[in-house]
Amino acid sequence: MSADTAAAPRIALIHAVYVAMAPVEAAFQADWPQARRVNLVDDALPADLERDGELTPAMHARIRRLAAHAIDGGADAVLFTCSAFGEAIAAAAAVLPVPVLKPNEAMFEAALGAGRRIGMLATFAAAVPQMEEEFRAMARERGVDATLEVLCLPEALAAAKAGDMATHDRLHVEAAPRLAHCDAVMLAHFSNSRAQAAVQAVLPCPVLSAPAAAIEALKVRLGLSG
């Protein structure tokens, strides 16, 4: 990596929903404004996943092509911001020449460090089964006997897509006390991380969101942390 690239690496952000873009941009502005961000959007991904009901070989190839396109354009690292495609992202990462990150790895690590009873607020139901499996696989790898309790709020995602962010946040705040017994609560998606402060205000445990943790993980992978 050249000195110029090390000072301002080019990070490709690949989105499946437009509402994920503002939260990750805000996180970069706060935590790593020097990084040069490039945004790619394939907003048909969620509907196609819901139609197929699983991550098909065609979807794996599509995720890999998106990342390869970003790398061909000069990206030093790739961060996917949609939590529904973890298995396909991991497969792409195994064959591509720069770091390719799943959105929630670093947040899961933080949650497992916070306790054993973990809650999660999600808004995209199709993403939940894979996220649950990824979380449990990580817990098994670390020998941690953790439980994960998920509340899914699809109406909050619908509100966000309609531009009604106040309703999006209110629905999270109303649901959050049902997870007050947890040691930590995760906000499942980049798109609902905007509700972090509001949810934290009604819960006694830490509320974790993916963007800030993912940015720190990118720095580590690029040898720029610390």
C-alpha positions, -999 to +999 in steps of 0.1 A: +000+000+000+015+034-010+018+062+015-010+081-002-033+051-001-024+044+036-033+080+044-066+078+026-075+043+015-104+038-009-132+019+007-160+005-014-194+003+004-218-021-012-255-015-002-287-034-007-310-007+007-306+031+004-314+036+040-281+020+050-261+047+033-266+076+057-257+057+089-225+043+075-215+077+061-221+093+095-199+067+111-171+073+087-174+111+092-171+105+130-145+078+130-125+078+098-132+109+076-099+104+057-111+072+041-123+077+005-157+062+002-172+048-029-209+036-028-223+008-049-261-001-047-280-031-059-314-025-044-329-056-060-309-079-037-334-080-008-364-087-030-345-114-049-334-131-016-370-131-004-381-146-037-355-174-036-357-180+001-320-188+003-286-177-009-285-195-042-253-201-063-265-172-085-266-149-055-232-160-044-218-152-079-236-118-079-221-108-045-187-118-057-191-098-089-201-067-070-170-069-048-148-077-078-162-047-096-153-025-067-118-039-065-114-034-103-122+003-096-094+006-072-109-003-038-084-011-011-111-029+009-148-037+005-175-034+032-210-049+025-236-031+046-265-056+043-266-083+069-286-108+049-257-120+026-230-131+051-223-165+037-219-152+002-197-124+014-175-148+032-172-169+001-162-139-020-137-128+006-119-161+004-111-156-033-106-118-037-073-100-032-083-073-008-102-074+025-139-080+020-159-076+052-193-088+064-212-060+082-217-076+116-185-096+125-171-069+147-204-062+164-209-098+172-175-099+188-184-069+210-217-085+220-200-118+230-176-097+251-205-080+269-222-111+283-241-143+275-277-130+270-277-110+238-307-094+222-311-081+187-335-057+170-339-064+133-361-050+106-355-073+076-368-108+084-350-125+056-316-115+072-324-130+106-318-167+101-284-163+086-274-137+113-286-161+140-264-188+125-234-166+121-237-154+157-240-189+171-212-201+150-189-174+163-200-182+199-192-219+193-158-211+179-150-190+210-164-216+234-190-191+246-224-204+258-244-174+245-281-170+237-296-147+211-331-133+213-343-115+182-372-090+178-380-083+141-397-050+133-405-051+095-428-021+099-398+000+110-380-008+077-411+001+058-413+034+076-376+041+068-381+033+032-410+058+031-388+084+047-406+084+080-375+081+103-394+093+133-417+062+131-387+040+124-370+051+156-402+051+177-409+015+169-375+005+180-379+025+213-413+008+219-399-027+213-365-023+231-378-028+267-387-064+259-349-070+257-341-051+290-330-084+306-302-089+281-265-082+287-263-063+254-286-055+225-275-053+189-291-033+162-290-058+134-285-037+103-266-006+092-300+008+083-313+007+119-281+019+136-295+054+134-318+044+163-289+036+186-290+067+209-328+065+212-327+028+221-298+032+245-319+058+264-345+032+273-322+002+281-298-003+310-274-026+289-250-016+261-267-011+227-243-020+199-245-010+162-225-023+133-210+007+114-185+019+140-174-016+148-170-024+111-149+007+105-125-003+133-123-038+117-114-023+084-086-003+099-073-034+115-074-054+083-056-026+065-029-023+092-040+012+101-054+006+136-036+023+165 
